[in-house]
Amino acid sequence: MRISVLQENLAKGLSIVGRAVATRSTLPVLGNILLETDQSQLKLSAMNMEIGINCWVGAMIEEEGAITVPARLLSDFVNSLPKERIDMELQVRTQTLHLRCSRYEANIKGIDASEFPIIPTHRRETTLPAVELPPAKLRRMIDQVAFAAATDESRPTLTGVYTRFDGDRLKLVATDGFRLGVRTTVLEEPALASVGVIVPARALTELSRIIGSVEVGEEDGVQVTVTEARNQVMFHLPGVDLVSQLIEANFPDYNKIVPTSYNTRAVVDTAEFLKAVRLSYLFARDSANIVRFNVVPGDPGKLVLTASSAEMGDNEAVVDALVEGEPLQAAFNAKFMIDVLQVVDTPQVLFELISPARPGVFRPVGAGEEEYIHVIMPMSPK
């Protein structure tokens, strides 16, 4: 293999695939990045047995070939080089990659590319039906839901995001047992078949990061493909593929958790509400993040937030609100409230309550068909 590539392009490609490198693996090759010539481009690949990422960067190829080299060493070395051309040449006999850039040279010892697992690519899987989504919309949907998934590996089903294609609708659902996020959108073109799969939340979070880091044109979309065996999902966008294993389990019936009525409803300015919760959180951190909410009807109505710490002190914050229904007091986890309020992208948010012992519901005001519901279980004030 003998190729030349610009330092900026290689550094960006390595940053995209680098997050899929296995940090702890019994297979040493999974700590490496695969460099492979592919149709007049350089393909970079990394995988950790849960997700795999392929990224293509422009290169001048004089001789075809492939090698895997230690991911961290390669990334750190390339990031430290000047923004000039990097010449790379593989010594096949010793499996050593020689790099030269300006006045800097290095030899990096690698592992034969044949030992690297095969990651499916969009170029090979074009026969499978795909659903196309606008990148910015998909990223927003992921950011509004994925954080609600569990991080505790003892409940693997809840570490995923239930992803349901049904006709012209796409729905993402995540819950950790204490909160639930449901985000629905209308597809520009209906899916060819109804399918529901559980995608690891980590994979979707990684996809969101990639969408934010690559240059996507107005006409470009993210193509979503579920393999025929329904054990993998592939997300394809210009120059990048992300492949993820699916979680094979039955997702809980989330519809039972979403309240269908309310006794008290408050319409609140999203930014003011978020600021008030953040201030109360400063005092709630030492008392299990508990913030008490007192919803007071009137003209105008108001939300009174209080939090106290035996050692630190206490605070009170008042936010104007349009209140409908009965006065009500309830306590919630301030960290959960902050998580949802900072991803609500409408100026106002609905806060609905039934009783102090029942879940609270958030809905953006005026979201139209872009439906978003977030449910948070209450806490018992001490």
C-alpha positions as CSV (number, residue, x, y, z in Angstrom):
1,M,0.0,0.0,0.0
2,R,1.3,3.4,-0.9
3,I,-0.9,6.5,-0.6
4,S,-0.9,10.2,0.1
5,V,-3.6,12.0,2.1
6,L,-4.0,15.5,3.6
7,Q,-3.4,15.7,7.4
8,E,-6.7,17.6,8.0
9,N,-8.7,14.9,6.1
10,L,-7.0,12.0,7.9
11,A,-7.3,13.6,11.3
12,K,-11.0,14.2,10.8
13,G,-11.6,10.6,9.6
14,L,-9.7,9.2,12.6
15,S,-11.8,11.4,15.0
16,I,-15.0,10.0,13.4
17,V,-14.0,6.3,13.7
18,G,-12.0,6.6,16.9
19,R,-14.9,6.4,19.2
20,A,-15.7,2.9,18.0
21,V,-12.3,1.5,18.9
22,A,-12.5,-1.2,21.6
23,T,-10.9,0.0,24.9
24,R,-10.9,-3.4,26.6
25,S,-11.0,-6.4,24.3
26,T,-9.5,-9.9,24.3
27,L,-8.8,-9.3,20.5
28,P,-5.8,-7.0,20.2
29,V,-6.8,-6.1,16.6
30,L,-9.9,-4.3,17.9
31,G,-7.7,-1.7,19.5
32,N,-6.5,-0.9,16.0
33,I,-8.0,1.1,13.1
34,L,-8.1,-0.5,9.7
35,L,-6.7,1.5,6.8
36,E,-7.7,0.2,3.5
37,T,-7.8,1.5,-0.1
38,D,-11.3,1.4,-1.5
39,Q,-12.4,2.8,-4.9
40,S,-9.7,5.5,-5.1
41,Q,-10.3,6.5,-1.5
42,L,-8.8,5.6,1.9
43,K,-11.3,3.7,4.1
44,L,-10.9,3.9,7.9
45,S,-12.7,1.4,10.0
46,A,-13.0,0.7,13.8
47,M,-15.3,-1.6,15.8
48,N,-15.9,-2.6,19.4
49,M,-18.3,-5.6,18.8
50,E,-21.3,-3.3,19.5
51,I,-20.8,-0.6,16.9
52,G,-18.6,-0.4,13.8
53,I,-17.8,2.8,11.8
54,N,-16.5,3.1,8.3
55,C,-15.3,6.5,7.0
56,W,-13.9,7.3,3.6
57,V,-11.4,10.2,3.0
58,G,-10.0,11.4,-0.3
59,A,-6.5,10.2,-1.1
60,M,-4.0,9.7,-3.9
61,I,-3.5,6.0,-4.2
62,E,-0.3,4.7,-5.9
63,E,-0.6,1.1,-4.6
64,E,-3.6,-0.7,-3.1
65,G,-3.4,-2.4,0.3
66,A,-4.6,-2.7,3.8
67,I,-3.2,-2.7,7.4
68,T,-4.5,-2.2,11.0
69,V,-2.5,0.0,13.3
70,P,-2.9,1.0,17.0
71,A,-5.7,3.6,17.1
72,R,-4.4,5.9,19.8
73,L,-0.9,6.1,18.6
74,L,-1.9,6.8,15.0
75,S,-4.5,9.4,16.1
76,D,-2.1,11.2,18.5
77,F,0.7,11.2,15.9
78,V,-1.5,12.5,13.0
79,N,-3.1,15.2,15.2
80,S,0.4,16.5,16.1
81,L,1.5,16.8,12.5
82,P,1.5,20.1,10.5
83,K,-1.4,20.6,8.0
84,E,0.4,19.2,5.1
85,R,0.4,16.0,2.9
86,I,1.1,12.7,4.7
87,D,2.7,10.0,2.6
88,M,2.1,6.4,3.9
89,E,3.7,3.2,2.7
90,L,3.2,-0.3,4.0
91,Q,6.1,-2.7,4.5
92,V,4.1,-5.9,3.9
93,R,6.8,-8.3,5.2
94,T,7.0,-6.6,8.6
95,Q,3.5,-5.2,8.7
96,T,4.9,-1.8,9.4
97,L,3.3,1.5,8.2
98,H,5.8,4.2,7.3
99,L,4.5,7.8,7.6
100,R,6.2,10.9,6.4
101,C,4.9,14.5,6.7
102,S,7.1,17.5,6.2
103,R,10.2,16.9,8.4
104,Y,8.5,14.2,10.5
105,E,8.7,10.4,10.0
106,A,7.5,7.4,11.9
107,N,7.2,3.6,11.6
108,I,4.1,2.1,13.3
109,K,3.9,-1.6,13.7
110,G,0.5,-3.1,12.8
111,I,-1.5,-6.3,12.6
112,D,-2.5,-8.0,9.4
113,A,-5.8,-6.6,8.0
114,S,-7.1,-10.1,7.4
115,E,-7.5,-10.4,11.2
116,F,-9.9,-7.4,11.4
117,P,-13.7,-8.3,11.5
118,I,-15.7,-7.4,8.4
119,I,-18.0,-4.4,8.9
120,P,-20.9,-4.2,6.5
121,T,-20.9,-1.2,4.3
122,H,-23.6,0.6,2.4
123,R,-21.9,-0.1,-0.8
124,R,-22.3,-3.8,-0.3
125,E,-25.8,-3.8,1.2
126,T,-27.6,-1.6,-1.3
127,T,-30.2,-4.3,-2.0
128,L,-31.9,-3.9,1.4
129,P,-34.8,-1.5,1.7
130,A,-33.8,1.8,3.4
131,V,-35.6,4.7,5.0
132,E,-34.1,8.2,4.4
133,L,-34.3,10.9,7.1
134,P,-33.1,14.6,7.1
135,P,-29.9,14.5,9.2
136,A,-30.7,17.6,11.3
137,K,-34.1,16.2,12.2
138,L,-32.8,12.7,13.1
139,R,-30.1,14.3,15.3
140,R,-32.6,16.4,17.1
141,M,-34.8,13.3,17.7
142,I,-31.9,11.3,19.1
143,D,-30.8,14.2,21.4
144,Q,-34.4,14.5,22.8
145,V,-34.7,10.8,23.6
146,A,-31.4,8.9,24.0
147,F,-30.4,10.4,27.4
148,A,-33.5,8.8,29.0
149,A,-32.1,5.3,28.3
150,A,-30.6,3.3,31.2
151,T,-26.8,3.1,31.6
152,D,-27.0,0.1,34.0
153,E,-25.9,-2.9,32.0
154,S,-27.9,-5.2,34.4
155,R,-31.1,-4.1,32.4
156,P,-29.8,-4.4,28.8
157,T,-33.3,-3.9,27.2
158,L,-33.5,-0.4,28.8
159,T,-30.0,0.6,27.5
160,G,-31.5,0.8,24.0
161,V,-33.9,3.1,22.2
162,Y,-37.0,1.4,20.7
163,T,-37.0,2.5,17.1
164,R,-40.3,2.0,15.3
165,F,-41.0,2.5,11.6
166,D,-44.7,2.3,10.9
167,G,-46.1,3.6,7.6
168,D,-45.2,7.3,7.4
169,R,-44.2,7.5,11.1
170,L,-41.0,7.1,12.9
171,K,-41.0,6.8,16.7
172,L,-38.1,6.8,19.1
173,V,-38.7,5.6,22.7
174,A,-36.3,5.4,25.7
175,T,-36.7,4.8,29.4
176,D,-34.6,3.9,32.4
177,G,-37.6,3.1,34.7
178,F,-37.6,6.6,36.2
179,R,-38.3,8.7,33.1
180,L,-39.6,8.1,29.6
181,G,-39.0,10.0,26.4
182,V,-41.2,9.5,23.3
183,R,-40.4,11.3,20.0
184,T,-42.5,10.9,16.9
185,T,-42.0,12.4,13.4
186,V,-43.7,12.1,10.0
187,L,-41.5,10.5,7.2
188,E,-41.3,12.2,3.8
189,E,-41.7,8.7,2.2
190,P,-43.4,5.8,4.1
191,A,-41.4,2.9,5.2
192,L,-41.8,-0.2,2.9
193,A,-42.5,-2.4,6.0
194,S,-43.4,-1.9,9.6
195,V,-40.4,-2.7,11.8
196,G,-39.6,-2.2,15.5
197,V,-36.0,-2.7,16.8
198,I,-34.0,-1.7,19.9
199,V,-30.9,0.2,19.0
200,P,-28.2,0.7,21.7
201,A,-28.5,4.3,23.0
202,R,-24.7,4.6,22.8
203,A,-24.9,3.9,19.0
204,L,-27.5,6.6,18.4
205,T,-25.5,9.1,20.6
206,E,-22.5,8.3,18.4
207,L,-24.6,8.8,15.3
208,S,-25.7,12.2,16.5
209,R,-22.1,13.2,17.1
210,I,-21.1,12.1,13.6
211,I,-24.0,14.0,12.0
212,G,-22.8,17.1,13.8
213,S,-19.2,16.6,12.6
214,V,-19.6,15.9,8.9
215,E,-20.5,18.3,6.1
216,V,-24.0,17.3,4.9
217,G,-25.6,19.0,1.9
218,E,-29.2,20.1,1.7
219,E,-30.1,17.1,-0.5
220,D,-28.2,14.5,1.6
221,G,-30.1,12.3,4.0
222,V,-29.3,9.6,6.5
223,Q,-30.3,6.2,5.1
224,V,-31.4,3.7,7.8
225,T,-31.3,0.0,6.9
226,V,-32.2,-3.0,9.1
227,T,-30.5,-6.3,8.0
228,E,-32.7,-9.2,7.0
229,A,-31.8,-11.2,10.1
230,R,-32.8,-8.1,12.1
231,N,-29.7,-8.3,14.3
232,Q,-28.0,-5.2,12.9
233,V,-28.9,-1.7,11.8
234,M,-26.9,0.5,9.4
235,F,-26.9,4.3,9.2
236,H,-25.4,5.7,6.0
237,L,-24.5,9.4,5.4
238,P,-22.1,10.9,3.0
239,G,-18.7,9.3,3.5
240,V,-19.6,7.5,6.7
241,D,-21.4,4.3,7.7
242,L,-22.3,3.4,11.3
243,V,-23.3,-0.2,11.9
244,S,-24.8,-1.3,15.3
245,Q,-25.8,-4.6,16.8
246,L,-29.4,-4.6,17.9
247,I,-30.7,-5.6,21.3
248,E,-32.8,-8.7,20.9
249,A,-35.5,-8.3,23.5
250,N,-39.1,-7.1,24.0
251,F,-39.3,-3.5,24.9
252,P,-41.7,-2.7,27.8
253,D,-45.2,-1.4,27.0
254,Y,-44.4,2.3,27.4
255,N,-48.0,3.4,26.5
256,K,-49.1,2.3,30.0
257,I,-46.7,4.8,31.6
258,V,-47.9,7.9,29.7
259,P,-50.8,9.6,31.6
260,T,-53.8,10.3,29.5
261,S,-55.3,13.1,31.7
262,Y,-54.2,15.8,34.1
263,N,-55.6,17.7,37.0
264,T,-53.2,20.6,36.8
265,R,-51.5,22.0,33.7
266,A,-49.0,24.9,33.5
267,V,-47.7,26.6,30.4
268,V,-44.2,27.9,31.2
269,D,-41.5,29.8,29.3
270,T,-38.9,27.1,28.6
271,A,-35.8,29.2,29.2
272,E,-37.1,30.7,32.4
273,F,-38.2,27.3,33.7
274,L,-34.8,25.8,32.9
275,K,-33.0,28.6,34.6
276,A,-35.1,28.2,37.8
277,V,-34.5,24.5,37.9
278,R,-30.8,24.9,37.4
279,L,-30.6,27.4,40.3
280,S,-32.6,25.0,42.6
281,Y,-30.4,22.1,41.6
282,L,-27.5,23.8,43.2
283,F,-29.2,23.3,46.6
284,A,-30.7,20.0,45.7
285,R,-27.5,18.1,44.9
286,D,-26.9,17.1,48.5
287,S,-30.5,15.9,49.0
288,A,-31.0,13.3,46.2
289,N,-31.6,16.1,43.6
290,I,-35.1,16.7,45.1
291,V,-36.8,19.9,44.0
292,R,-40.3,20.7,45.2
293,F,-42.8,22.3,42.8
294,N,-45.8,24.2,44.0
295,V,-48.2,25.0,41.1
296,V,-50.3,28.0,42.0
297,P,-53.3,29.0,39.8
298,G,-54.1,32.7,39.5
299,D,-53.8,35.7,37.3
300,P,-51.0,35.3,36.6
301,G,-50.4,31.8,37.9
302,K,-46.9,30.7,39.0
303,L,-44.6,27.8,39.7
304,V,-42.7,28.0,42.9
305,L,-39.6,25.9,43.1
306,T,-37.9,25.2,46.4
307,A,-34.8,23.1,47.3
308,S,-33.0,22.7,50.6
309,S,-29.8,21.2,51.9
310,A,-29.1,20.7,55.6
311,E,-25.5,21.8,55.2
312,M,-25.7,24.3,52.3
313,G,-29.0,26.2,52.9
314,D,-32.1,26.6,50.7
315,N,-33.6,28.6,47.8
316,E,-36.8,29.6,46.3
317,A,-37.5,30.5,42.6
318,V,-40.7,31.8,41.1
319,V,-41.7,31.4,37.5
320,D,-44.8,32.9,35.9
321,A,-47.1,30.4,34.4
322,L,-50.5,30.0,32.7
323,V,-52.1,27.5,35.2
324,E,-55.2,25.5,34.5
325,G,-56.8,23.3,37.2
326,E,-56.1,22.8,40.9
327,P,-53.2,23.9,43.1
328,L,-50.7,21.1,43.4
329,Q,-47.4,20.3,45.1
330,A,-45.0,17.6,43.9
331,A,-41.3,16.7,44.0
332,F,-39.1,15.7,41.1
333,N,-35.4,14.9,40.4
334,A,-33.9,18.3,39.3
335,K,-31.3,16.6,37.1
336,F,-34.0,14.8,35.1
337,M,-35.9,18.1,34.7
338,I,-32.8,19.9,33.4
339,D,-32.1,17.0,30.9
340,V,-35.5,17.4,29.3
341,L,-35.9,21.2,29.4
342,Q,-32.6,21.8,27.6
343,V,-33.7,19.7,24.6
344,V,-37.2,21.2,24.3
345,D,-36.8,23.4,21.2
346,T,-40.0,25.5,21.5
347,P,-40.3,28.8,23.5
348,Q,-42.9,27.4,25.8
349,V,-43.4,24.0,27.5
350,L,-46.5,22.3,29.0
351,F,-46.1,20.7,32.5
352,E,-48.9,18.4,33.4
353,L,-49.7,16.8,36.7
354,I,-52.3,14.5,38.2
355,S,-51.3,14.2,41.8
356,P,-48.1,14.3,43.9
357,A,-47.7,10.5,43.6
358,R,-48.2,10.3,39.8
359,P,-45.7,11.1,37.0
360,G,-45.2,14.6,35.6
361,V,-45.5,15.1,31.8
362,F,-43.7,17.6,29.6
363,R,-44.8,18.5,26.1
364,P,-43.5,21.3,23.8
365,V,-46.1,23.9,23.0
366,G,-46.8,24.2,19.3
367,A,-44.7,21.3,18.0
368,G,-47.4,20.2,15.6
369,E,-46.8,16.8,14.1
370,E,-43.3,16.7,15.7
371,E,-44.7,15.1,18.8
372,Y,-42.5,14.9,21.9
373,I,-43.6,13.6,25.3
374,H,-41.4,13.2,28.3
375,V,-42.6,11.6,31.5
376,I,-40.7,11.8,34.9
377,M,-41.6,9.8,38.0
378,P,-42.1,11.8,41.2
379,M,-39.9,11.6,44.2
380,S,-40.9,11.4,47.9
381,P,-39.9,14.6,49.7
382,K,-37.8,13.9,52.8
